[in-house]
Each structure stands twice: as structure tokens, then as C-alpha cells.
């Protein structure tokens, strides 16, 4: 059988979307987090703060 490049291509997406889901949980999954790749620690913190601010304004 031939090896394909799909697993190495698709596995990082699961990490990115798991991070995005964790950030969305801060706003009880009601707010779409503004998270772009690459999801560095600084970008994740910015997204968490944006979700917290949006959740606070929606309360």
C-alpha cells in the first residue's frame, strides 16, 4: 500500500479546533472566537479576552 500525506496534514487541524473549542467555552459556546492560525499563546489569550468582553456585553 502507498503512504498518503493526509494524516500529517489533517492532525494539526484537530489541535487548532480543540483550542478554538476551548476558547469558545469561555463564552459558553455562544460566541465565535476570533482565533486565526497560527494559534500562538498570545493569539489564544487575545481570543479569550475578546470572548470574555463579548460575553460580558451580552449578559
GIJOQUI-V671067 format. One record per residue. N is the residue number from 1. RES is the residue in one small letter. PHI is phi in degrees with one decimal (999 if undefined). NEAR is the number of other ideal C-beta (glycine too) atoms within 8 Angstrom. Layout:
n=N res=RES phi=PHI near=NEAR
n=N res=RES phi=PHI near=NEAR
This chain:
n=1 res=x phi=999 near=2
n=2 res=x phi=-92.2 near=3
n=3 res=x phi=-82.2 near=4
n=4 res=x phi=-116.1 near=5
n=5 res=x phi=-91.6 near=6
n=6 res=x phi=-67.4 near=6
n=7 res=x phi=-57.7 near=7
n=8 res=x phi=-65.4 near=6
n=9 res=x phi=-78.6 near=7
n=10 res=x phi=-89.1 near=8
n=11 res=x phi=-61.3 near=8
n=12 res=x phi=-62.8 near=7
n=13 res=x phi=-62.7 near=7
n=14 res=x phi=-64.2 near=8
n=15 res=x phi=-67.4 near=8
n=16 res=x phi=-60.9 near=10
n=17 res=x phi=-72.3 near=8
n=18 res=x phi=-67.7 near=8
n=19 res=x phi=-64.3 near=11
n=20 res=x phi=-61.8 near=11
n=21 res=x phi=-66.8 near=8
n=22 res=x phi=-64.7 near=8
n=23 res=x phi=-66.3 near=13
n=24 res=x phi=-64.2 near=12
n=25 res=x phi=-66.3 near=8
n=26 res=x phi=-61.8 near=11
n=27 res=x phi=-100.1 near=12
n=28 res=x phi=57.0 near=6
n=29 res=x phi=59.8 near=6
n=30 res=x phi=-98.7 near=6
n=31 res=x phi=-125.0 near=10
n=32 res=x phi=-76.3 near=4
n=33 res=x phi=-71.3 near=13
n=34 res=x phi=-82.5 near=7
n=35 res=x phi=-116.7 near=10
n=36 res=x phi=-113.6 near=6
n=37 res=x phi=-82.6 near=4
n=38 res=x phi=-77.9 near=5
n=39 res=x phi=-86.5 near=10
n=40 res=x phi=-74.2 near=6
n=41 res=x phi=-61.6 near=5
n=42 res=x phi=-66.8 near=6
n=43 res=x phi=-66.8 near=11
n=44 res=x phi=-64.9 near=12
n=45 res=x phi=-62.9 near=8
n=46 res=x phi=-61.0 near=9
n=47 res=x phi=-66.4 near=12
n=48 res=x phi=-62.6 near=11
n=49 res=x phi=-64.4 near=8
n=50 res=x phi=-66.0 near=10
n=51 res=x phi=-67.4 near=14
n=52 res=x phi=-62.2 near=10
n=53 res=x phi=-65.0 near=8
n=54 res=x phi=-68.3 near=10
n=55 res=x phi=-67.6 near=13
n=56 res=x phi=-67.9 near=7
n=57 res=x phi=-78.5 near=6
n=58 res=x phi=-89.6 near=7
n=59 res=x phi=-77.2 near=4
